Amino acid sequence: MALVTPKTTAMTDSDLDAVYTNLCKTMTQLGESQSSMFLARFALLAIDRIADAETTQQLIAAAAEDLGAAAHP
């Protein structure tokens, strides 16, 4: 699988909404039984694309915040 060079500009609110909608629709199409695997694969691809351990650790902690789990680096 070829990875594309990341963009350096931020997404607009409209872009963010479109991407999130696509993520949700994809998970719906895959079904509940494959959603967790899809999210794990998506996370690994995103971590690779971010390519910065500190930023990734901060994002993991932020995502876990208020969900009853503490993220441990």
Backbone as JSON, one array per atom type, in Angstrom:
{
  "sequence": "MALVTPKTTAMTDSDLDAVYTNLCKTMTQLGESQSSMFLARFALLAIDRIADAETTQQLIAAAAEDLGAAAHP",
  "N": [[0.84, -1.16, 0.0], [0.69, 2.13, -0.92], [1.77, 5.07, 0.64], [0.6, 8.38, 0.92], [2.05, 11.61, 0.67], [1.61, 13.76, 3.41], [-0.71, 16.55, 3.63], [-0.02, 20.02, 4.19], [-1.73, 21.95, 4.99], [-4.49, 22.98, 7.03], [-7.61, 21.3, 7.6], [-10.8, 22.51, 6.57], [-13.83, 23.38, 8.35], [-15.91, 22.3, 6.92], [-14.56, 20.35, 5.39], [-13.71, 18.67, 7.49], [-16.19, 17.81, 8.48], [-17.11, 16.39, 6.23], [-15.19, 14.35, 6.02], [-15.51, 13.05, 8.5], [-18.16, 12.21, 8.24], [-17.84, 10.4, 6.12], [-16.21, 8.52, 7.4], [-18.01, 7.54, 9.36], [-20.06, 6.51, 7.7], [-18.63, 4.52, 6.35], [-18.02, 2.79, 8.49], [-20.62, 2.0, 9.15], [-21.35, 0.63, 6.81], [-19.51, -1.48, 6.94], [-20.34, -2.79, 9.19], [-21.19, -3.72, 12.58], [-19.63, -5.85, 13.54], [-17.16, -5.6, 12.27], [-16.29, -3.06, 12.74], [-14.6, -2.36, 14.93], [-12.15, -3.51, 14.16], [-11.71, -2.09, 11.81], [-11.41, 0.53, 12.87], [-9.1, 0.15, 14.39], [-7.23, -0.45, 12.38], [-7.41, 1.93, 10.91], [-6.44, 3.69, 12.86], [-3.76, 2.81, 13.11], [-2.8, 3.42, 10.53], [-3.14, 6.21, 10.59], [-1.43, 6.91, 12.72], [1.02, 6.19, 11.62], [1.08, 8.05, 9.54], [1.05, 10.49, 10.94], [3.49, 10.38, 12.22], [4.95, 11.21, 14.5], [5.86, 10.62, 17.65], [5.34, 11.91, 20.17], [3.19, 13.69, 19.59], [1.29, 11.8, 18.77], [0.96, 10.31, 21.16], [-0.21, 12.29, 22.74], [-2.6, 12.69, 21.36], [-3.8, 10.18, 21.72], [-4.21, 10.21, 24.49], [-5.98, 12.39, 24.65], [-8.16, 11.39, 23.21], [-8.98, 9.34, 24.91], [-9.77, 10.7, 27.1], [-12.22, 11.42, 29.5], [-13.56, 9.06, 28.99], [-13.36, 7.13, 30.8], [-11.02, 5.69, 30.85], [-7.57, 5.58, 31.35], [-4.94, 6.73, 29.42], [-1.89, 5.22, 28.91], [1.4, 5.92, 28.26]],
  "CA": [[0.0, 0.0, 0.0], [1.47, 3.36, -1.02], [1.33, 6.16, 1.5], [0.64, 9.68, 0.25], [2.64, 12.66, 1.48], [0.55, 14.52, 4.06], [-0.91, 17.96, 3.32], [0.46, 20.9, 5.26], [-2.78, 22.9, 5.34], [-5.53, 22.44, 7.91], [-8.93, 21.08, 7.01], [-11.87, 23.44, 6.94], [-14.93, 22.72, 9.08], [-16.64, 21.52, 5.92], [-13.73, 19.18, 5.12], [-13.77, 17.82, 8.67], [-17.52, 17.21, 8.48], [-17.18, 15.41, 5.13], [-14.34, 13.21, 6.36], [-16.15, 12.32, 9.6], [-19.33, 11.55, 7.66], [-17.33, 9.26, 5.37], [-15.78, 7.54, 8.4], [-19.22, 6.93, 9.94], [-20.73, 5.71, 6.67], [-17.8, 3.33, 6.12], [-18.23, 1.89, 9.62], [-21.98, 1.46, 9.0], [-21.29, -0.36, 5.73], [-18.75, -2.65, 7.39], [-21.12, -3.47, 10.22], [-20.67, -3.68, 13.95], [-18.63, -6.89, 13.76], [-15.86, -5.23, 11.72], [-15.99, -1.66, 13.06], [-13.42, -2.26, 15.8], [-10.96, -3.81, 13.35], [-11.54, -0.94, 10.92], [-10.87, 1.65, 13.64], [-7.72, -0.19, 14.73], [-6.44, -0.29, 11.16], [-7.37, 3.36, 10.63], [-5.54, 4.3, 13.84], [-2.38, 2.5, 12.74], [-2.46, 4.22, 9.35], [-3.04, 7.61, 11.02], [-0.22, 7.02, 13.53], [2.13, 6.17, 10.67], [1.05, 9.3, 8.78], [1.42, 11.56, 11.86], [4.95, 10.19, 12.29], [5.52, 11.93, 15.64], [5.43, 9.86, 18.83], [4.76, 12.78, 21.2], [1.87, 14.13, 19.12], [0.41, 10.64, 18.79], [0.64, 10.02, 22.56], [-1.15, 13.33, 23.19], [-3.9, 12.4, 20.73], [-4.36, 9.0, 22.4], [-4.69, 10.67, 25.79], [-7.14, 13.25, 24.42], [-9.27, 10.54, 22.79], [-9.42, 8.54, 26.05], [-10.25, 11.6, 28.14], [-13.65, 11.35, 29.84], [-14.16, 7.78, 28.61], [-13.16, 6.19, 31.9], [-9.77, 4.94, 30.71], [-6.39, 6.42, 31.31], [-3.96, 6.3, 28.4], [-0.54, 5.1, 29.48], [2.44, 5.82, 27.22]],
  "C": [[0.9, 1.23, 0.0], [0.89, 4.43, -0.11], [1.54, 7.47, 0.77], [1.27, 10.69, 1.2], [1.53, 13.51, 2.09], [0.5, 15.97, 3.59], [-0.39, 18.8, 4.49], [-0.59, 21.93, 5.66], [-3.85, 22.21, 6.19], [-6.82, 22.24, 7.13], [-9.88, 22.18, 7.45], [-12.91, 22.66, 7.74], [-15.73, 21.83, 8.12], [-15.89, 20.24, 5.55], [-13.83, 18.17, 6.26], [-15.1, 17.09, 8.74], [-17.64, 16.12, 7.42], [-16.37, 14.16, 5.45], [-14.98, 12.38, 7.47], [-17.39, 11.57, 9.11], [-18.91, 10.3, 6.89], [-16.88, 8.14, 6.32], [-16.99, 6.8, 8.97], [-19.94, 6.04, 8.93], [-19.96, 4.42, 6.39], [-18.0, 2.32, 7.24], [-19.61, 1.24, 9.55], [-22.0, 0.37, 7.94], [-20.56, -1.63, 6.15], [-19.52, -3.46, 8.43], [-20.4, -3.49, 11.55], [-19.54, -4.69, 14.18], [-17.25, -6.52, 13.23], [-15.45, -3.8, 12.06], [-14.75, -1.51, 13.93], [-12.13, -2.52, 15.03], [-10.66, -2.66, 12.4], [-10.91, 0.22, 11.67], [-9.43, 1.39, 14.05], [-6.8, 0.01, 13.53], [-6.31, 1.19, 10.79], [-6.4, 4.07, 11.57], [-4.08, 4.04, 13.49], [-1.93, 3.3, 11.52], [-2.28, 5.69, 9.71], [-1.77, 7.84, 11.84], [1.01, 7.06, 12.62], [2.22, 7.5, 9.92], [1.47, 10.48, 9.66], [2.93, 11.57, 12.06], [5.63, 11.01, 13.39], [4.97, 11.28, 16.9], [4.76, 10.74, 19.88], [3.36, 13.25, 20.82], [0.88, 12.98, 19.19], [0.01, 10.27, 20.21], [-0.37, 11.03, 23.11], [-2.55, 13.1, 22.61], [-4.58, 11.2, 21.38], [-4.95, 9.41, 23.75], [-5.95, 11.52, 25.63], [-8.36, 12.42, 24.03], [-9.83, 9.74, 23.96], [-10.03, 9.39, 27.16], [-11.77, 11.5, 28.28], [-14.34, 10.07, 29.38], [-13.91, 6.71, 29.67], [-11.9, 5.36, 31.79], [-8.63, 5.94, 30.67], [-5.43, 5.86, 30.27], [-2.59, 6.32, 29.03], [0.46, 4.96, 28.36], [3.36, 4.65, 27.44]]
}
